[in-house]
Amino acid sequence: MAITKYNTVIVGGGIAGLTSSVYLARAGRKTILIEKNDEFGGLVSSFKRDGFHFEAGVRALESAGVILPMLEDLGIQLEVVRSKVSVGIEDSIVSIEDLSSIENYRDMLVGLYPDSEADISRFIKEMHKIMKHLDVLYGIENPVFKDLKKDINYLFRRLLPWLPKFLLTVGKINRLNKPVESYLETVIASPSLRDIISQHFFKGTPTFFALSYFSLYLDYFYPKGGVDRLVEVLVSKIKEFKGELKPNTTVVEVNASEQYVVDDDGQKYAYDHLIWAADLKAFYEQTLIENLATNIQKNFIANMQRVMAGRSSESVFSLYLEVDLPLSYFDDIANGHFFYTPSKQGLNNIHRGELQSMLCSWTDTDKAKVFSWLDRFLKLNTFEISIPGLKDERLVPPNKTGLIVSFIVDYELFKKVKERGWYNEFRSETESKMIDILTNSVYPKLKIHIEKQFSFTPISIQSRIGSSDGAIVGWSFENEIPVVNKIQYSDKSVLTPIPNIFQAGQWAYSPSGVPMSILTGKLAADRVCKLQK
């Protein structure tokens, strides 16, 4: 089979790979983007079913000084609306409209935990400080998407005055890098209140990113037509710039010394540069390094050991509901992006020590114990509820509503359940319990009006996008992170031990969301362009 030569081969058609591809194609490089699935976008994807539009991954986007500047730089017009957020606990629901809404949030917490009023006031004060840090961090359009030689006004009026504030803020951010659970123990005495705040996040989330969530809610936006519109416009631009896209193709080997990759049909693609924007463990498993310089091999093996020992973040379970109720029923209760906790009690040790104990003694754990744990876990958990129709009413049939209800969960639990042969039953039980909980609390009419239901589990996510353990934000915060995880070193996050191979995406930098994945994709493309000059 003939081998095709490219300036750059990009593996992984998620948002990072698309970003690298569009910028390299715009720069005139002969580029191919190889993606294992039929569709591009990875976790930034949507699908349609029975006339309902659903998000398969992220429910909304936040610019963080990255997404909107990228679109502007590429000359892309994308119609967006604000994705308004509500936060609710039991019968109390607060709509996040602007920065003043933080006081409404404070009042909600005080109403639920009156004995903790002083602690809550102290916590809110800290949130205000962190929100100011965030304003600095994302206060200007990211310079990576600016041509500083041409945009003199931006350089002298915005970037240079901002840099000293940024460097000062980075130091403050790094001092808030400890897990949010540990931080909350120093400011809040009530275990239940600590849980209610922390169970919104992945275990061990750094304090700065956890406590900045209120500001991030105000940054959420939603493309008209669905989140996948972002992917559609990037794919269109890549084609416009004559970039090559190859879906339904899995890379199974990287020959680093001879500089080619091999797909599952045996086709070879030679490259001058490779950008790996897929799962990082897969890269180290598939890459052959024989005949490379000894020092490169040594560094590669050391990096590989760190990466393979790294632990993936938690995953999510997502329930999809097609409901015969008008959008107005749900709109009267909360916004279309809704974080809801049905009980103020908090999870306490249920999703930490108790789950780990059960998983460690799995062979001695019977089905009844697992299902009993599931019941208690769901009744006290926090759900992220997304209603696409409340952001764009064209995304649902008339007088109907589509809901996506998700919660954070450990992949290992579903893996072990599947090994025991309980997977389908466990999945069905999870769906039923979620519906009962929401019907008995925030949406009383829900259950009797559900026309169809289905779900995605961590196993589904792992199978669809090829992410280790179904992770949706890359590396776990509970273990040593094997990649760059300080913002001041983000430009180095795309480097690998092999000089002409770069990495991008959620595995290249931590913590990572859509903006950071896009940023690493652009940084990797910039590195390739500089090497070609």
C-alpha positions as CSV (number, residue, x, y, z in Angstrom):
1,M,0.0,0.0,0.0
2,A,1.4,3.4,-1.0
3,I,2.5,5.8,1.7
4,T,1.2,9.4,1.6
5,K,3.5,12.2,2.9
6,Y,2.2,15.1,5.0
7,N,3.8,18.1,6.7
8,T,1.7,17.3,9.7
9,V,-0.4,14.3,10.8
10,I,-2.9,15.1,13.6
11,V,-4.4,12.1,15.5
12,G,-7.7,12.8,17.3
13,G,-10.5,14.8,15.9
14,G,-11.7,16.3,19.2
15,I,-11.7,20.1,19.7
16,A,-7.9,20.2,20.2
17,G,-7.2,18.3,17.0
18,L,-9.7,20.4,15.0
19,T,-7.9,23.6,16.3
20,S,-4.5,22.3,15.3
21,S,-5.8,21.3,11.9
22,V,-7.6,24.6,11.1
23,Y,-4.6,26.7,11.9
24,L,-2.1,24.5,10.1
25,A,-4.4,24.3,7.1
26,R,-4.7,28.1,7.1
27,A,-0.9,28.4,7.2
28,G,-0.8,26.3,4.0
29,R,0.7,23.1,5.5
30,K,-0.3,19.8,4.0
31,T,-2.2,18.3,6.9
32,I,-4.4,15.4,7.6
33,L,-6.6,14.9,10.7
34,I,-7.4,11.3,11.5
35,E,-10.4,10.5,13.8
36,K,-11.6,7.1,14.9
37,N,-15.3,8.0,14.9
38,D,-17.7,9.0,12.1
39,E,-18.1,12.4,13.6
40,F,-15.6,15.0,14.8
41,G,-15.7,16.9,18.0
42,G,-15.1,14.3,20.7
43,L,-16.7,15.6,23.9
44,V,-18.0,18.7,22.0
45,S,-20.7,16.8,20.1
46,S,-24.4,16.5,19.8
47,F,-27.0,14.1,18.3
48,K,-30.6,14.1,17.3
49,R,-33.2,11.5,18.2
50,D,-37.0,11.6,17.6
51,G,-36.8,15.3,16.8
52,F,-34.9,16.1,20.0
53,H,-31.5,17.6,20.0
54,F,-29.1,16.3,22.8
55,E,-25.5,17.1,23.7
56,A,-23.4,14.0,23.9
57,G,-20.6,15.8,25.8
58,V,-20.3,19.3,27.2
59,R,-23.6,21.0,27.8
60,A,-22.5,24.6,27.2
61,L,-19.3,26.5,26.5
62,E,-17.2,29.1,28.3
63,S,-15.0,31.4,26.3
64,A,-12.3,31.9,29.1
65,G,-10.6,34.4,26.8
66,V,-10.0,31.6,24.3
67,I,-13.1,30.4,22.2
68,L,-14.5,33.7,21.1
69,P,-11.1,35.2,20.2
70,M,-10.3,32.0,18.2
71,L,-13.5,32.4,16.2
72,E,-12.8,36.0,15.6
73,D,-9.3,35.2,14.5
74,L,-10.6,32.6,12.0
75,G,-13.3,34.9,10.7
76,I,-16.1,32.6,11.9
77,Q,-19.5,34.0,12.7
78,L,-21.3,31.8,15.3
79,E,-24.6,32.9,16.7
80,V,-24.7,32.3,20.4
81,V,-27.0,32.9,23.4
82,R,-26.1,33.0,27.1
83,S,-26.6,29.7,28.8
84,K,-28.1,30.9,32.1
85,V,-27.4,28.8,35.2
86,S,-29.5,28.0,38.2
87,V,-28.3,26.4,41.4
88,G,-30.8,24.6,43.7
89,I,-30.8,22.7,46.9
90,E,-34.1,21.0,48.0
91,D,-36.8,23.7,47.5
92,S,-34.5,26.6,47.2
93,I,-33.4,27.7,43.7
94,V,-31.2,30.7,42.8
95,S,-30.8,32.0,39.2
96,I,-27.3,33.2,38.5
97,E,-27.9,36.5,36.6
98,D,-24.9,38.6,37.4
99,L,-22.2,39.0,40.0
100,S,-24.8,40.4,42.5
101,S,-26.5,36.9,42.4
102,I,-23.7,35.7,44.7
103,E,-25.6,37.4,47.6
104,N,-28.7,35.4,46.6
105,Y,-26.6,32.3,46.7
106,R,-25.3,33.3,50.1
107,D,-28.9,33.8,51.4
108,M,-29.9,30.4,50.1
109,L,-27.1,28.7,52.0
110,V,-27.9,30.7,55.2
111,G,-31.5,29.7,54.9
112,L,-30.6,26.0,54.7
113,Y,-27.7,26.1,57.2
114,P,-28.6,29.0,59.6
115,D,-26.0,27.8,62.2
116,S,-23.3,28.3,59.6
117,E,-24.0,31.9,58.7
118,A,-20.6,33.2,59.8
119,D,-18.8,30.4,57.9
120,I,-20.9,31.1,54.8
121,S,-20.1,34.8,54.9
122,R,-16.4,34.0,55.2
123,F,-16.7,31.5,52.3
124,I,-18.5,34.0,50.1
125,K,-15.8,36.6,50.9
126,E,-13.2,34.2,49.6
127,M,-15.2,33.5,46.5
128,H,-15.2,37.2,45.8
129,K,-11.4,37.3,46.0
130,I,-11.1,34.3,43.6
131,M,-13.6,35.9,41.2
132,K,-11.3,38.9,41.0
133,H,-8.4,36.6,40.2
134,L,-10.4,35.1,37.5
135,D,-11.3,38.5,36.0
136,V,-7.5,39.1,35.7
137,L,-6.8,35.6,34.3
138,Y,-9.4,35.8,31.6
139,G,-9.6,39.6,31.5
140,I,-8.3,39.9,27.9
141,E,-8.4,37.9,24.7
142,N,-5.7,35.3,24.9
143,P,-2.6,36.6,23.0
144,V,-2.1,33.3,21.3
145,F,-4.9,34.2,19.0
146,K,-3.6,37.7,18.2
147,D,-1.0,38.8,15.6
148,L,1.0,41.0,17.9
149,K,3.0,42.5,15.0
150,K,-0.1,43.9,13.4
151,D,-2.4,44.5,16.4
152,I,-0.3,47.3,18.0
153,N,-3.3,48.7,19.8
154,Y,-3.9,45.3,21.6
155,L,-0.2,44.9,22.4
156,F,0.4,48.3,24.0
157,R,-3.1,49.1,25.4
158,R,-4.2,45.7,26.6
159,L,-1.5,43.0,26.7
160,L,1.5,44.9,28.3
161,P,-0.6,46.6,31.0
162,W,-2.2,43.2,31.8
163,L,1.0,41.2,32.1
164,P,2.1,42.4,35.6
165,K,-1.4,41.8,37.0
166,F,-1.4,38.3,35.4
167,L,2.0,37.3,36.9
168,L,0.9,38.5,40.3
169,T,-2.4,36.6,40.0
170,V,-0.6,33.4,38.9
171,G,1.3,33.4,42.2
172,K,-2.0,33.7,44.1
173,I,-3.6,31.0,42.0
174,N,-0.7,28.5,42.7
175,R,-1.2,29.1,46.4
176,L,-4.8,27.9,46.0
177,N,-3.8,24.6,44.4
178,K,-4.8,22.3,47.2
179,P,-7.9,20.1,47.0
180,V,-11.1,22.0,47.6
181,E,-12.2,19.5,50.1
182,S,-9.2,20.2,52.3
183,Y,-9.6,24.0,51.8
184,L,-13.3,23.9,52.9
185,E,-12.4,22.2,56.1
186,T,-10.5,25.3,57.1
187,V,-13.4,27.7,56.6
188,I,-16.6,25.7,57.1
189,A,-17.4,23.6,60.2
190,S,-20.5,21.9,58.9
191,P,-19.7,18.6,57.0
192,S,-23.0,18.7,55.2
193,L,-22.4,22.3,53.9
194,R,-18.8,21.4,52.8
195,D,-20.3,18.4,50.9
196,I,-23.0,20.5,49.2
197,I,-20.3,22.9,47.9
198,S,-17.6,20.3,47.0
199,Q,-19.8,17.6,45.4
200,H,-20.3,19.8,42.4
201,F,-16.7,19.0,41.4
202,F,-14.4,16.2,40.6
203,K,-12.6,14.8,43.6
204,G,-9.6,16.8,44.5
205,T,-10.4,19.7,42.2
206,P,-7.9,22.6,43.0
207,T,-9.5,25.2,45.2
208,F,-9.0,28.1,42.8
209,F,-10.9,26.4,40.0
210,A,-13.6,25.1,42.3
211,L,-14.3,28.4,43.9
212,S,-14.3,30.3,40.6
213,Y,-17.3,28.4,39.4
214,F,-19.7,31.3,40.1
215,S,-17.8,33.5,37.7
216,L,-17.6,30.7,35.1
217,Y,-21.4,30.3,35.2
218,L,-21.7,33.9,34.0
219,D,-19.4,33.0,31.1
220,Y,-21.4,30.1,29.8
221,F,-22.8,30.4,26.3
222,Y,-24.6,28.1,23.9
223,P,-24.3,28.1,20.1
224,K,-27.7,28.4,18.4
225,G,-28.4,25.0,17.0
226,G,-26.4,23.2,19.6
227,V,-22.9,22.8,21.0
228,D,-21.8,20.8,17.9
229,R,-22.2,24.0,15.8
230,L,-18.7,24.9,17.1
231,V,-17.4,21.7,15.5
232,E,-19.3,22.2,12.3
233,V,-17.8,25.7,11.7
234,L,-14.3,24.5,12.4
235,V,-14.7,21.5,10.1
236,S,-16.1,23.8,7.4
237,K,-13.0,26.1,7.8
238,I,-10.6,23.2,7.6
239,K,-12.2,22.2,4.3
240,E,-12.1,25.8,3.1
241,F,-8.3,25.9,3.8
242,K,-7.8,22.6,2.0
243,G,-7.0,20.6,5.1
244,E,-7.7,16.8,4.8
245,L,-10.1,15.1,7.2
246,K,-10.3,11.3,7.6
247,P,-13.0,10.0,10.0
248,N,-13.7,6.3,10.8
249,T,-10.0,5.6,11.0
250,T,-8.0,4.4,14.0
251,V,-4.2,4.9,14.3
252,V,-2.7,1.7,15.6
253,E,1.0,2.5,15.4
254,V,3.4,5.4,15.5
255,N,6.9,4.8,14.1
256,A,8.8,7.7,15.6
257,S,12.2,7.0,13.9
258,E,10.8,6.5,10.4
259,Q,8.2,9.2,11.0
260,Y,4.9,7.6,9.9
261,V,1.7,6.4,11.5
262,V,-0.3,3.3,10.5
263,D,-4.1,3.0,10.6
264,D,-6.3,0.0,11.2
265,D,-6.4,-0.8,7.5
266,G,-2.6,-0.8,7.2
267,Q,-2.4,2.5,5.5
268,K,0.8,4.5,6.3
269,Y,0.9,8.3,6.6
270,A,4.4,9.8,6.6
271,Y,4.9,13.1,8.5
272,D,7.4,15.8,9.2
273,H,5.5,16.6,12.4
274,L,2.9,14.7,14.4
275,I,0.4,16.2,16.8
276,W,-1.2,13.7,19.1
277,A,-4.6,15.0,20.2
278,A,-6.0,11.8,21.4
279,D,-5.7,9.7,24.6
280,L,-2.1,10.1,25.9
281,K,-1.8,6.6,27.2
282,A,-2.6,5.2,23.8
283,F,0.2,7.3,22.3
284,Y,2.8,5.7,24.6
285,E,1.4,2.3,24.0
286,Q,1.5,2.6,20.2
287,T,4.8,4.5,19.6
288,L,7.9,2.7,18.5
289,I,11.1,4.4,19.5
290,E,13.8,2.1,18.2
291,N,16.7,3.9,16.4
292,L,16.0,7.2,18.0
293,A,18.8,8.9,19.9
294,T,19.6,7.3,23.3
295,N,18.7,10.4,25.3
296,I,15.3,10.7,23.5
297,Q,14.5,7.0,24.2
298,K,15.5,7.5,27.8
299,N,13.2,10.6,28.2
300,F,10.4,8.9,26.4
301,I,10.5,5.9,28.7
302,A,10.6,8.1,31.8
303,N,7.6,10.1,30.5
304,M,5.8,6.9,29.6
305,Q,6.2,5.5,33.1
306,R,4.7,8.7,34.6
307,V,1.8,8.8,32.1
308,M,0.9,5.1,32.4
309,A,0.9,5.5,36.2
310,G,-1.3,8.5,36.0
311,R,-4.9,8.2,37.1
312,S,-7.8,9.4,34.9
313,S,-10.4,11.7,36.3
314,E,-13.9,10.6,37.2
315,S,-16.5,10.2,34.5
316,V,-20.2,10.9,34.3
317,F,-23.5,9.0,33.9
318,S,-26.0,10.9,31.7
319,L,-29.7,10.2,31.5
320,Y,-31.6,11.4,28.4
321,L,-35.3,12.0,28.6
322,E,-37.9,12.8,25.9
323,V,-40.7,14.4,27.8
324,D,-44.3,15.3,26.8
325,L,-44.3,18.6,28.7
326,P,-43.8,22.1,27.3
327,L,-40.6,24.0,27.9
328,S,-42.6,26.5,30.0
329,Y,-43.1,23.9,32.7
330,F,-39.3,23.6,33.2
331,D,-38.6,27.3,32.6
332,D,-40.9,28.2,35.4
333,I,-38.7,26.2,37.8
334,A,-35.1,26.9,36.7
335,N,-32.8,27.9,33.9
336,G,-31.8,25.6,31.1
337,H,-28.5,24.8,32.8
338,F,-29.3,23.7,36.4
339,F,-27.2,22.3,39.2
340,Y,-29.6,20.6,41.6
341,T,-29.1,18.8,44.9
342,P,-32.3,17.1,46.2
343,S,-31.0,17.0,49.8
344,K,-29.0,19.3,52.0
345,Q,-27.5,16.4,53.9
346,G,-24.5,16.0,51.5
347,L,-22.8,12.8,50.4
348,N,-20.2,12.7,53.2
349,N,-18.2,9.5,52.9
350,I,-20.6,7.7,50.5
351,H,-18.7,8.6,47.3
352,R,-15.2,8.6,48.8
353,G,-14.2,6.2,51.5
354,E,-17.3,4.0,51.3
355,L,-17.1,3.6,47.5
356,Q,-13.4,2.8,47.6
357,S,-13.9,0.3,50.4
358,M,-16.6,-1.4,48.4
359,L,-14.4,-1.5,45.2
360,C,-11.4,-2.8,47.1
361,S,-13.4,-5.7,48.6
362,W,-15.4,-6.2,45.4
363,T,-15.2,-10.0,45.3
364,D,-16.9,-10.1,48.7
365,T,-19.5,-7.4,47.8
366,D,-22.9,-8.8,46.8
367,K,-25.4,-7.1,44.5
368,A,-27.8,-6.0,47.3
369,K,-25.0,-4.0,48.9
370,V,-24.1,-2.3,45.6
371,F,-27.7,-1.4,44.8
372,S,-28.2,-0.1,48.4
373,W,-25.2,2.1,48.0
374,L,-26.5,3.4,44.7
375,D,-29.8,4.3,46.3
376,R,-28.2,6.4,49.0
377,F,-25.6,7.9,46.6
378,L,-28.2,9.2,44.2
379,K,-30.6,10.6,46.8
380,L,-27.8,12.8,48.2
381,N,-25.9,13.6,45.0
382,T,-25.8,16.8,42.8
383,F,-27.2,16.6,39.3
384,E,-26.3,18.7,36.3
385,I,-29.5,19.2,34.3
386,S,-29.4,20.6,30.8
387,I,-32.4,21.5,28.7
388,P,-31.3,22.4,25.2
389,G,-34.8,23.7,24.3
390,L,-34.6,26.5,26.8
391,K,-31.6,27.8,25.0
392,D,-33.0,27.3,21.5
393,E,-36.6,26.2,21.2
394,R,-36.0,24.8,17.7
395,L,-34.1,21.9,19.3
396,V,-37.3,20.1,20.5
397,P,-40.6,19.1,18.9
398,P,-43.5,21.5,19.7
399,N,-44.8,21.3,23.3
400,K,-42.1,18.8,24.3
401,T,-38.9,19.0,26.2
402,G,-35.6,17.1,26.1
403,L,-33.6,16.8,29.3
404,I,-30.0,15.6,30.0
405,V,-29.4,14.7,33.6
406,S,-25.9,13.9,34.7
407,F,-23.8,13.2,37.8
408,I,-20.1,12.5,38.4
409,V,-19.3,8.9,39.0
410,D,-16.3,6.5,39.2
411,Y,-15.6,4.5,36.0
412,E,-14.2,1.6,38.1
413,L,-17.6,1.0,39.6
414,F,-19.2,0.5,36.2
415,K,-16.3,-1.6,35.0
416,K,-16.7,-4.0,38.0
417,V,-20.4,-4.1,37.6
418,K,-20.1,-5.1,34.0
419,E,-17.6,-7.8,34.9
420,R,-20.1,-9.2,37.3
421,G,-22.8,-9.3,34.7
422,W,-25.0,-6.6,36.3
423,Y,-24.4,-3.8,33.9
424,N,-27.7,-3.5,32.1
425,E,-29.7,-4.0,35.4
426,F,-27.5,-1.4,37.2
427,R,-27.9,1.0,34.4
428,S,-31.7,0.6,34.3
429,E,-31.9,0.9,38.1
430,T,-29.8,4.1,38.0
431,E,-32.2,5.6,35.4
432,S,-35.3,4.7,37.4
433,K,-33.9,6.0,40.7
434,M,-32.9,9.3,39.0
435,I,-36.4,9.8,37.6
436,D,-38.0,9.0,40.9
437,I,-35.7,11.4,42.8
438,L,-36.4,14.3,40.4
439,T,-40.2,13.6,40.3
440,N,-40.3,13.5,44.1
441,S,-38.5,16.8,44.4
442,V,-38.1,19.5,41.7
443,Y,-40.1,18.2,38.8
444,P,-43.4,16.6,40.2
445,K,-44.9,16.0,36.7
446,L,-41.8,14.4,35.2
447,K,-42.3,10.7,35.5
448,I,-45.8,10.3,34.1
449,H,-44.8,12.4,31.0
450,I,-41.6,10.6,30.0
451,E,-42.0,9.1,26.5
452,K,-38.6,7.7,26.1
453,Q,-35.4,7.4,28.1
454,F,-31.8,6.1,27.6
455,S,-28.4,6.8,29.1
456,F,-24.7,7.0,28.5
457,T,-22.4,5.5,31.2
458,P,-18.6,5.9,31.7
459,I,-18.3,2.7,29.7
460,S,-20.2,4.3,26.8
461,I,-17.9,7.4,26.9
462,Q,-14.8,5.3,27.0
463,S,-16.0,3.2,24.0
464,R,-17.1,6.3,22.0
465,I,-14.2,8.7,22.4
466,G,-11.4,6.4,23.4
467,S,-10.7,8.3,26.6
468,S,-9.0,6.3,29.4
469,D,-11.6,5.2,32.0
470,G,-14.2,7.4,30.3
471,A,-12.5,10.5,31.7
472,I,-14.0,13.9,30.6
473,V,-11.5,16.3,32.1
474,G,-8.3,14.3,31.6
475,W,-6.2,13.5,34.7
476,S,-7.4,12.9,38.2
477,F,-6.6,15.6,40.8
478,E,-6.2,12.9,43.5
479,N,-2.8,11.6,42.2
480,E,0.4,13.1,40.9
481,I,-0.4,14.7,37.5
482,P,2.0,13.6,34.8
483,V,1.7,16.7,32.6
484,V,2.1,20.5,33.0
485,N,-0.5,21.8,35.5
486,K,0.6,25.4,36.1
487,I,-0.7,28.2,33.9
488,Q,2.6,30.0,33.5
489,Y,4.1,26.9,31.9
490,S,1.1,26.2,29.6
491,D,3.2,26.9,26.4
492,K,5.4,23.8,27.3
493,S,2.4,21.5,27.8
494,V,2.5,20.5,24.1
495,L,6.0,19.2,24.2
496,T,6.8,15.5,24.1
497,P,10.2,13.8,24.5
498,I,10.3,13.4,20.7
499,P,11.2,16.8,19.1
500,N,8.9,16.6,16.1
501,I,5.9,15.2,17.9
502,F,3.6,17.4,20.0
503,Q,0.6,16.7,22.2
504,A,-2.7,18.6,22.6
505,G,-6.0,18.2,24.3
506,Q,-7.3,17.3,27.7
507,W,-4.4,15.0,28.5
508,A,-1.7,17.6,27.6
509,Y,-2.5,20.0,30.4
510,S,-4.4,19.9,33.7
511,P,-7.0,21.0,34.6
512,S,-8.5,20.9,31.2
513,G,-11.8,21.9,29.7
514,V,-12.8,23.0,26.2
515,P,-10.9,26.3,26.3
516,M,-7.6,24.7,27.4
517,S,-8.0,21.9,24.8
518,I,-8.4,24.6,22.2
519,L,-5.4,26.5,23.5
520,T,-3.1,23.5,23.5
521,G,-4.3,22.7,19.9
522,K,-3.3,26.2,18.8
523,L,0.0,26.1,20.8
524,A,0.9,22.8,19.1
525,A,0.1,24.2,15.6
526,D,2.3,27.3,16.4
527,R,5.2,25.1,17.3
528,V,4.9,23.2,14.0
529,C,4.7,26.5,12.0
530,K,7.8,27.9,13.8
531,L,9.8,24.8,12.9
532,Q,8.8,25.1,9.3
533,K,10.1,28.7,8.9
